[in-house]
């Protein structure tokens, strides 16, 4: 992992202070949006059609 960090291939981000102990739907959505916004490329292996990640990515197909 350290090699990838030094090579600029990995970044470790902590978007919340230590008061946030467990993820909630809200904090997970904030985290996911941050990661997507920071990424220059991404690959989604699976997203449930109409699910949270599908909506977040804007790939939801109209019903």
Number of C-alpha atoms within 10 A of each C-alpha: 8 9 9 10 11 10 9 9 10 12 10 6 9 8 12 11 7 7 6 10 8 7 10 10 9 9 14 12 15 13 17 16 15 13 14 13 10 10 9 7 7 8 5 8 5 8 14 10 12 15 10 15 18 16 14 14 13 10 12 16 9 5 4
